[in-house]
Amino acid sequence: MFSSLGLTGGLTILFMFSCLAGSVIQSVSGFGFAIFMMSVIPNFLPSSVSTAVSGLLSLSTNTANTVRYRSFINWKQILFPIIGYSIASLIVVSFFAGKSEDILKRILGAVLIALSIYFFFFSSKIHIHPTARNGFLAGTLSGILGGLFSMSGPPIVIYMLSTGTEKESYMGTIQCYFFLTNLYTTILRMTKGLITLQVIELSLLGITFSFIGFWIGTKILSCINAEVMKKIIYTFLAVSGLNMLLS
C-alpha cells in the first residue's frame, strides 16, 4: 500500500507518528519539530530525503505563523542573519549534495549530541548581544545546520531571544526568518534534484499529522510540566545521536 513512499506499512505509521509527536513537542516547548524529526526518520529514510521532508514540513508551519504574526515582523533584525544563512546554506547544500549518507548520518549524530548538551547545561547561561556581526554569525551557524539537516533553529533562537523584544515581535520576526530561509533552502534543494517525488509524497502525508500534533499540543500544554518534557527530549536527542554515531 505504501510502496510508492519507499516504506512498509509499519514504517509509514512510524513516520506519521514522528510528524505528530514532533508537532506536539513544538507546541509544548516552543521548538523541536525538525530536531525530533531528524532524530527519528533518518533511521529508516536516507538522510537527504529526511532533510528535504523535514524542511518542507517546517516550511508549511512557518508560512502559517508568518501570516498570523505578519504585522509584528522586524525586518531590520533579520537582515544580517539571512545574509549569513544564505551564504552558508548555499555552500553546504552544494558541497553535500550526493555525498555519502553514512557520513551525513554520523555528522547528524554528533550535532544531536551537541544540541542536547547545550540545551541541558548552557541554554539559560549564554547571552548574545544583537549586533550586526553576531546576527551574521548566528545566521551562518543556522545556515550550516539548516542546509545539512533542516535544523536551523537553535543558533537563531538564541540570537533572537537575546534582543529582548516583545513576544509578538519575537514570534513574527523569527517565524518570518524561518519562512524565508526554509523557502530559500528548499529552492536550493530543488536545483540539486533533492526534492523528489518521494519527498513530496511524504511531505503531503506528514502535513496532516503535523497539524493534528499542533492541535493536540495546544490542548495539553496547560497540564504538562514543560521543563520535564524538555529534559526528556534532550535525553532522547543524546541517545539518538549516540546511536547514529555508533551504528
N, C-alpha and C positions, 0 to 999 in steps of 0.2 A: 504493500500500500504506500509506503514512504520511500520506495526505491529511488524515485526521481530526486529525492533530497539527499541521497547518499547515506541514509541512516536506516537502521532497523526500527521496528515499532517501539522497542524499549528505549533506544537512544533518542528517538524523536520525543518521547514522553519526558526524558531527562532534559532535553533541550528546552521544551516548553516550560518545565518546572524551573529551569535556570532563569529564563526570562521573567517568570512570575516572581521568583524569590529575589532576584536582583532588583526588581522594581519595588518590592516590599522594603528591602534594605534601604534603597534610595529614599523612600518616603519616610522611614523611621529615623534614619541617621543623617539624612541630608546629602549623602554622597554614596558611591559604591556600586552603582549599576554595572558599569564597564569593568570595574575591578573584579566584582564577583563573577561576571560572565567569563572573563578571561582567566579565572582560576578554575573553571569547570570545563567549558566546551573545547578547549584545545586538547583535552584528554581523549576526545573521540572525533574531532574535526581537525583538519590541517590548520596550522597557525595563521596562514594567510587568509583562509576562509573565516576563521573565528574572528580575526581582527576586523575584516570587512563587515561581517554581520553585526558585530558589536557596535561598529561605527555608524552603520545605517540605523540601527535601533535607537542609539543615542541621539542621532540627528532628528528623529521623529519627535522625541520628547523635548529636545531643545527648541524645536520650532514652535511647539505649543506654548512653552513657557516664555519664549521671546515675545510672541504675540501678546500674551497675557500681561507682561510687565514692560511693554514697549515704551510707555510714557516715562519710565524711570531710568532709561539707559543713559549712562555717562560715556559718550563716545570717545572723549579725550582719554579716559582712563584705560581703554583697551587698545589704543593706537600702537604703543611700543610693544606690548605683549603679542599682538597679532603680527607685527613685523618679525619679531623673533621666532614665533611659531611657524610662519610661512617659510622662512629660510631653512629652519631645522627640519621640518617635516618634508620639505622638498628633497633635501639631501638624503634623509633616512628612507623615505619611500623609494627613491630612485636607486639607492645602493642595495637595499634589502629585497627588492622585487626579484623573486625567483631564487633566493638564497635557500640554503638547507633548512628544512623545517626543524631538524634536530637542534641546530644552532639557535634558531629563534625561540624554541621551546625552553632551552636552558637559560637564555637571556631573560625570558619572561619569568622563569622560576626565581632567578636572582632578584629581579625587580619586585616580585611579590614579597619576598622575604624582607627586602629593604623597606618597602612600604609598611609592612606590619611592624617592624622595629621602630620606624619613625612615628607611626600613629600611637604605638604603645607608650613610648618614652619621651618624645620630643614635640608633639603637635601643640601642646599648650605652653611650651617654653621658648619657641623660636618666633621672633617677630622681625618683619622685614619692612623697611621704610619704602613708601610708594614713590620712588624716584623713577625717572625715565630709564636709567641703567638697570635698576632692579626689575622693572617691568619687562625690559627686553630679555634679561637673563631668565626670568620666570617663564616668559613665552617660549624661549629656546628650549628649556627643560620640558615644558609642556609639549612642544612640537616633537621632541625626541620620543617621549612616551606615547604621544598620540599617533605618530607615524608608525611606530613599531606595533603597538598593541591597542590603539584607541582608548588609552587611559591617560588622557591629557589633564585630568582634573587636579591631582594633588599640588603641583607647583603653583598653578594659577589661583587655586583656592587659598593657599597660604598667603600669596601676594595680595589678593583682593581683600581678605579679612583684615590685613594689616592697615588698610586705608581708613578704617573706622567709619565707613559710610553707613547710612541708614539701611534698614533691612530691605526695603523695596528697591532702593538704588543698587544695593549689592546683588539682589536677585536678578533685576533687569539687566545689569551690566554683565554679570558673569554668564547668564543664560544666552545673551547675545553673542558673547565671546565664544561660547561652546557651539552655538549655531553656525557662526561664520567659519570657525576653524574646522568643525566636523564637515561642513559643506566643502570647504577647500580640500581637505584630505580625501574626501570621497571622490571628488573630481580627479585628484591625482591618481587614486587607485583605478579609476575608470580608464585613464590614459595608459596605465600599465597593464590593463587587462585583468585586474584583480576583482572587479565586480562582475562575477559570473552569474549564469542563470541559477546555479545552486545558491549563491549568496542572496540573490533577490528572493527566491522562493522561501528560504529560511527566514529572511527578514520579514516577509509578509506574514509568515506563520507566527513569528515571535511578537509582532506588534500587538496582536490581540491579547496575548498573555501578559505583555508588559503593562498595558493599560489596566488589565484586571489587577495586576500586582500593585500598581499605584493606588487603585481604589481601595484594596484591602489594607494597604499600609496606612492610608489616612484614617481608616476606621479603628485600627488597633494602636495607633500612635499614643493615644491618651492612657492606655493601660499597660504599656511596656516600658521598662527602665531602659532608656536609650543607651546609657553608658555600658550596661551589661551586654546589650546587643552588640555594641561596637567592639567590645573585648572578644566576644565570641567570633565576630567577623575577622578581627585581626589574627586571632589564633588560627582560624581556618585558612587565611591567606598564607601564614607562615608554613603550615603543614602542606598546603598545596604547592607552594614554591619549592619546598624541600623535596617533595615527591617528583616534581619536574626536573630538578637538578640531578637526582639520583637515578631516574628511570632511563 
